[in-house]
Amino acid sequence: MPRGRRPDGEQAMTGAARQARYRARHDVAAAPSPAHPPWRHGQVARRHRPSRPRRWRAAAAELVALQAEYVAWLDALPEATRDGATGEALQAIADLDLGEILAIEPPRGFGRD
């Protein structure tokens, strides 16, 4: 009784033909997408990444949004559980003054300040 996969054609594939088919199938899957060009030594890929100041402002805005969510969670927390670890952690987050973080304007660098 024969074992393995049935041949696609008249004859079974040779080892080299199987290897070529395998490489063709896996090279397509491993090819870099256009959004992520291949990196080269010493090359900085910035085309797909926002600038540091933009990332700073986005992170600060995310912190403010998260703080608002935690304040809402704290407000919805039953009074009996506010003295527990969860209530204390939520209160600590609610008490943070994120105004200082929002006021910081990071340097742009290389004399562009």
N, C-alpha and C positions, 0 to 999 in steps of 0.2 A: 504494500500500500504506500503510495507516494506521500511524502511529508512536505509541509511548507505551502507557500502561495502558488497558485496556478499561474503559469506564464501568460503574459499579456499578448504575446505574438505566437508565431509558429514554434519558436524555440525559446528556451530559457535564456535570460540575460546573462551576459558574462559579468564577472566581478567588476571590470572596469566600467561597463555600462551602468551597473547598479550604483557604483560610486559616483559617476557623473550625474545620474538622476538625483541622488541624495544631495550632492553639493549644489546643484541648481535649485532644488527645493529649499534648502536651508540658507543659501546666499540671498534669496529674495526676502526671507523672513528677517535676516540680520542686517539688511541694508538700512542705512540711516535715513530717517524721514527728512523731508525738506525743512521742517521746522527746527530740526536739530542737526546742523551741519557737522561733519566730522571735525574733531579737534586736532590741531597740529601743535607740535612742541613750540612753546613761546607765543602762541597765538591766543588772544583773548576773544571769546565769542560773546559779544554784547548785543548782537542784533536781535536776539530773542529775549533779552532780560532787561527789565526796566532799570532806570538809574537808581543809585543809592538814595538820593533825596526822595524820589517818588516811592521807593520801597519803604523808607522811614515813615512818610506820611500815611501810607496804606497800613503799616503796622500799628501806628498810633491810633488811626481811625478804628481799626479792628479791636484794639484794647478798649477804646471808649464804648464800642458796641457790646463787647463782652461784659464790661462792667455794668452796663444798663441791663443786660440779661440777668446777671447775678443779683442786682438790686431788685428786679422783679421777682426772682426766686426767693430772695430774703423776705420781701413783702408778703409773698404767698405762704411762707413757712408758718406753721402753727406756733402760737406763742409758747407752748410748752416745750418745743424742741429748739427754740432759739438759743438756749444756753448750752447746747451740745456742741460737739466739734464742728458739725456742718454749719450751724448758725454762727459760730465764732469765725469760721473761715469766710463765710459770706459777708459778715460784717466788716472784716478786715479788708476785703476786696472793695466793698462799698465805700469805706473810709479813705481809700487811696485818692490822692489829688493828681489826676492825670493832666491837669492844666499845664503843669511844667513841661511834660513830655510834648504836648501839643504846641507849646510856645517855641520849642527848639527848632531852629532851621539849620539842618546839617550843611556843612560846606560842600560846595560842588567840586572843588579841587582844581589844581593847575591854573591858578590865577583867574578863575571864572567866578569868584565869590562876589 
